[in-house]
Amino acid sequence: MHPGDEGPGVPARRRRRTPEVAEREIIAAAEALLRERPFRELTVDEVMRRTGLSRPSFYVYFRDRHHLVLRVVEHLGAELFAMSDRWLKGTGNGPQLAREALEGVVEVYATHGPVMRALADAAADDPGVEQAYTAIVQAFVDATARHIEAEIAAGRILPLDAAETARALVWMMERYLNLSFGTEAASPRRPVAETLITIWTRVLYGT
């Protein structure tokens, strides 16, 4: 029998994976489980069964399940920042750039909503998850405040308290998106996006 011809009865763990692929598979398996159950019920054994990798191989990449869920937080945070950068790093038409960024953020939540909700819920009970989750949200608050200050300096936003406005807008959005997309019975994307666009652009740009 040639490699790759083992047949359906042979466990998937016999496939060779690069370390990067194996790590991504474990993170993806954790995300899939967090769609189905709370963090407190997530176990290393269950995650590894989803990948076909051996249980000991988990510890090659992660110290424990807390370390794993922190990587899930980082992974989703990176996706959200990639979308937000359309406005945060953009110059020019502020309302249009904000629209594009918010539409992207809604798309990420619409795709990963139950996972984001599970992480937010876990943060209420687990200090390690709370620290990581809060740090991601605070990073958005800080980046938003810096951009608001830059827009004020450029004359595109009227003077206001950039830090407090950013804190209110970002935490409002986090709660609203978790409520909208945190369960399988998710809200329609377009009304959610348009609501956020209206709030952000009216508060910041008066449009």
C-alpha angles and dihedrals in degrees: 000000000000125000110274092028096086094120134227096299095064115092117251090237089084090071112101115239132184113240090252093053093046092051092049090050092053092049090048091050090052090050090050092051092048088059088062107035143014122273093252088065095048111111133185091234093055093047093050093047087060092056102041088231121128120263093243090057089064089070092055088071107022135037094214142326091287090058088049094052090048088058089051089053091049092047094052092041089056090053091051093048091050088059096040092052088073085077103020093056098027129103129201126030101039099188092049093047090048089051092053092047095048092047088054093049090050089051091054092049092045088055098041102022100126090048092050090049091050090051092048090049092047090053089063092060107026120061093204094052091042091055093049095043093047090048091056092050091045090052088057091047092051094046091047092050091051092050093047088053090050091049090049090051089050091052095244095112125042115241115282140142099288097190097049094041090051092048092051095045097046097045091044089052093047092054094043094050093047090051092046100045106016095102134045088254090073126177120251109274101226099059090046092050093046091049092053092044090052093049096045098043095044093048094045106027104018092235 
